[in-house]
Amino acid sequence: QAQLVESGGGLVQPGGSLILSCAASGESVDFYAIGWFRQAPGKEREGVSCISSDSDGITAYAGSVKGRFTISRDRAKKMVYLQMNSLKPEDTAVYFCATGYYTDSQRCDLVVSDYESWGQGTQVTVSS
């Protein structure tokens, strides 16, 4: 089972940027899609972005972040990044990365229940 550790969260002003990192370890982590999810106080966990396991790195984004967030994967370092630009107060949440296995290596989705191993999360606060 993969182990995941998120980092890079913090306090940022509206319109600012942050880069979140997800360090993945485990023998089979290369075969997993990686997803970023977030959970705001009092709300359900929601999908933000994901990247497939294959070398092409097929990506998907939630509508609320499309055009502002970019997911990328460094397979050699077993790292996944989430570049977040033009941050808004409504982006405030705890952000988690997680692994999901798909028989189609060019696939990922933003369904929480499709993901298995989760990191502990990193807090992102967007406020002036």
Legacy VTK file of the C-alpha trace (Angstrom):
# vtk DataFile Version 3.0
C-alpha trace
ASCII
DATASET POLYDATA
POINTS 128 float
0.000 0.000 0.000
1.308 3.433 -0.892
2.161 6.069 1.676
1.516 9.697 0.835
2.724 12.908 2.471
1.441 16.335 1.456
3.266 19.611 1.995
3.238 23.199 0.809
0.072 24.516 2.360
-0.149 27.854 4.115
-1.792 31.255 4.292
-2.019 33.237 1.063
-3.855 36.366 -0.017
-6.603 36.207 -2.624
-5.065 36.176 -6.076
-1.901 34.551 -4.787
-0.309 31.214 -5.619
0.816 28.076 -3.825
2.402 24.820 -4.907
1.346 21.692 -3.050
3.545 18.617 -3.126
2.620 14.984 -2.632
5.440 12.554 -1.888
4.445 8.980 -2.684
6.287 5.897 -1.535
5.737 2.204 -2.067
6.794 -0.338 -4.630
3.731 -0.104 -6.849
3.004 3.608 -6.631
3.892 4.073 -10.314
0.820 2.031 -11.235
-1.561 4.367 -9.444
-3.322 7.489 -10.534
-2.902 10.308 -8.038
-5.715 12.624 -7.099
-5.903 15.856 -5.159
-8.958 16.405 -3.010
-10.003 19.073 -0.534
-12.340 19.376 2.394
-13.571 22.644 3.824
-15.092 22.865 7.318
-18.611 21.516 7.330
-18.400 20.307 3.740
-17.843 16.964 2.101
-14.509 16.045 0.585
-14.407 16.939 -3.091
-12.149 16.126 -5.996
-9.882 18.867 -7.304
-7.612 17.261 -9.873
-6.079 13.946 -10.838
-3.351 12.566 -13.066
-3.229 9.108 -14.571
-0.538 6.523 -13.965
0.770 6.244 -17.506
3.664 8.264 -18.893
1.321 10.614 -20.797
-0.136 11.781 -17.504
-3.758 12.306 -18.505
-5.283 14.940 -16.235
-8.705 15.995 -15.043
-9.887 19.043 -13.122
-12.945 20.119 -11.224
-14.776 22.924 -12.956
-14.155 25.268 -10.046
-10.365 25.099 -10.484
-9.963 24.555 -14.217
-7.679 27.172 -15.692
-6.274 28.100 -12.277
-4.763 24.844 -10.998
-2.264 22.584 -12.747
-1.358 19.055 -11.696
1.945 17.481 -12.660
3.870 14.337 -11.854
7.581 13.612 -11.557
7.742 9.852 -11.902
11.457 9.626 -11.132
11.001 11.432 -7.814
7.587 9.866 -7.113
6.168 13.321 -6.572
2.914 14.918 -7.659
2.433 18.667 -7.575
-0.562 20.951 -7.608
0.205 24.465 -8.803
-2.569 26.735 -7.577
-2.883 30.223 -9.067
-5.436 32.999 -8.690
-6.490 31.588 -5.351
-9.868 32.535 -3.952
-11.225 32.439 -0.392
-13.451 29.552 -1.426
-10.311 27.498 -2.115
-9.679 27.414 1.635
-9.634 23.787 2.762
-7.469 20.902 3.851
-5.949 19.408 0.707
-5.263 15.686 0.435
-3.564 13.527 -2.146
-4.588 9.927 -2.672
-3.897 6.914 -4.875
-6.420 5.311 -7.158
-6.003 2.188 -9.250
-7.538 1.963 -12.710
-7.135 -0.928 -15.133
-6.977 1.715 -17.861
-3.677 3.445 -17.112
-4.811 6.531 -19.039
-7.724 7.152 -16.757
-8.400 8.943 -13.513
-11.464 10.570 -12.008
-12.435 12.744 -9.075
-14.637 10.259 -7.232
-13.548 10.067 -3.599
-14.563 6.440 -3.174
-12.311 5.363 -6.072
-9.208 6.280 -4.058
-7.519 4.045 -1.544
-4.508 5.448 0.289
-4.651 8.983 1.621
-2.168 11.434 3.043
-2.740 13.396 6.236
-3.578 16.622 4.418
-2.171 20.133 4.301
-4.103 23.288 5.194
-4.577 25.998 2.591
-6.070 29.274 3.783
-6.856 32.071 1.353
-7.568 35.270 3.217
-6.621 38.927 3.276
LINES 1 129
128 0 1 2 3 4 5 6 7 8 9 10 11 12 13 14 15 16 17 18 19 20 21 22 23 24 25 26 27 28 29 30 31 32 33 34 35 36 37 38 39 40 41 42 43 44 45 46 47 48 49 50 51 52 53 54 55 56 57 58 59 60 61 62 63 64 65 66 67 68 69 70 71 72 73 74 75 76 77 78 79 80 81 82 83 84 85 86 87 88 89 90 91 92 93 94 95 96 97 98 99 100 101 102 103 104 105 106 107 108 109 110 111 112 113 114 115 116 117 118 119 120 121 122 123 124 125 126 127
